[in-house]
């Protein structure tokens, strides 16, 4: 059974940085596509970034040039480095693992950016 645990959220001023981590249990991490998604109050969940098992990355237009997704298969962990944060980045950020029929979500971590 795969489980995902996020960490690294918090309160930061606009222009600041945060690094989110998502640690996965189980044996499927290295062959899975990992993703970060976010949901702001009153809005639908949206894609932030994904990284495939071959480390091909994809970003939402709103975070390109500011956020970087990476993975460490030796630690079963995916990261989201967030720089130049804006108040509109405030949301609950959730980690996702996908492989074939496996689709697992973490519990989420709150990111709040003050102006």
C-alpha positions as CSV (number, residue, x, y, z in Angstrom):
1,X,0.0,0.0,0.0
2,X,1.5,3.3,-1.1
3,X,1.3,6.3,1.2
4,X,2.5,9.8,0.6
5,X,3.4,12.3,3.3
6,X,4.0,16.0,2.5
7,X,6.0,18.4,4.6
8,X,7.5,21.9,4.2
9,X,4.4,24.1,4.1
10,X,4.0,27.3,6.1
11,X,3.6,31.0,6.1
12,X,5.9,33.2,4.0
13,X,5.9,36.7,2.8
14,X,5.5,37.6,-0.9
15,X,8.8,37.2,-2.7
16,X,9.9,34.4,-0.3
17,X,10.7,30.8,-0.9
18,X,9.5,27.4,0.4
19,X,10.5,23.8,-0.4
20,X,7.9,21.1,-0.2
21,X,8.8,17.5,0.2
22,X,6.7,14.4,-0.4
23,X,7.9,11.0,0.9
24,X,6.5,7.8,-0.5
25,X,6.3,4.4,1.0
26,X,6.3,1.2,-1.1
27,X,8.2,0.1,-4.1
28,X,6.6,1.9,-7.0
29,X,8.1,5.4,-6.5
30,X,10.9,5.2,-9.1
31,X,8.6,4.0,-11.9
32,X,5.8,6.4,-11.1
33,X,4.9,9.9,-12.3
34,X,4.8,12.3,-9.4
35,X,2.9,15.5,-9.2
36,X,2.1,18.5,-7.1
37,X,-1.4,20.0,-7.2
38,X,-3.0,22.8,-5.2
39,X,-6.4,23.9,-4.2
40,X,-7.2,27.4,-3.0
41,X,-10.4,28.2,-1.0
42,X,-13.4,28.2,-3.2
43,X,-11.5,27.0,-6.2
44,X,-11.0,23.6,-8.0
45,X,-7.8,21.7,-7.5
46,X,-5.2,22.5,-10.2
47,X,-2.0,21.0,-11.5
48,X,1.2,22.7,-10.4
49,X,3.9,20.4,-11.7
50,X,4.6,16.9,-12.7
51,X,7.7,14.8,-13.1
52,X,7.8,11.4,-14.9
53,X,9.9,8.4,-14.0
54,X,12.5,9.7,-16.5
55,X,12.4,13.1,-14.9
56,X,10.5,14.9,-17.7
57,X,8.8,17.8,-16.1
58,X,5.7,19.8,-16.8
59,X,4.5,23.1,-15.2
60,X,1.4,25.2,-15.0
61,X,1.9,28.5,-16.8
62,X,1.3,30.4,-13.6
63,X,4.4,28.8,-11.9
64,X,6.9,28.5,-14.8
65,X,10.2,30.1,-14.0
66,X,9.4,30.3,-10.2
67,X,8.8,26.7,-9.2
68,X,11.0,23.6,-9.7
69,X,9.9,20.0,-9.3
70,X,12.6,17.3,-8.7
71,X,12.8,13.8,-7.4
72,X,15.3,11.6,-5.5
73,X,14.6,8.0,-6.2
74,X,17.1,6.9,-3.6
75,X,14.9,8.6,-0.9
76,X,11.5,8.0,-2.5
77,X,10.9,11.7,-2.3
78,X,9.7,14.4,-4.7
79,X,10.3,18.1,-4.0
80,X,8.8,21.3,-5.1
81,X,11.0,24.3,-4.7
82,X,8.9,27.5,-4.8
83,X,10.6,30.8,-5.3
84,X,9.3,34.4,-5.7
85,X,6.0,33.3,-4.0
86,X,2.9,35.4,-4.6
87,X,-0.3,35.7,-2.5
88,X,-2.1,33.9,-5.3
89,X,0.0,30.9,-4.6
90,X,-1.8,30.4,-1.3
91,X,-3.4,27.0,-1.2
92,X,-3.3,23.5,0.1
93,X,-0.6,21.7,-1.9
94,X,-1.0,17.9,-2.4
95,X,1.4,15.3,-3.7
96,X,0.2,12.7,-6.2
97,X,1.6,9.4,-7.4
98,X,0.4,7.7,-10.6
99,X,1.4,4.4,-12.1
100,X,-0.9,2.3,-14.2
101,X,-4.0,1.9,-12.0
102,X,-2.3,3.2,-8.9
103,X,-3.4,6.8,-8.1
104,X,-2.5,8.0,-4.6
105,X,-2.8,11.4,-2.9
106,X,-1.1,12.8,0.2
107,X,-3.0,14.6,2.9
108,X,-1.8,18.0,1.8
109,X,0.2,20.8,3.3
110,X,-0.9,24.5,3.7
111,X,1.1,27.2,2.0
112,X,0.1,30.8,2.9
113,X,1.8,33.8,1.2
114,X,1.2,37.1,2.8
115,X,1.4,40.4,0.9
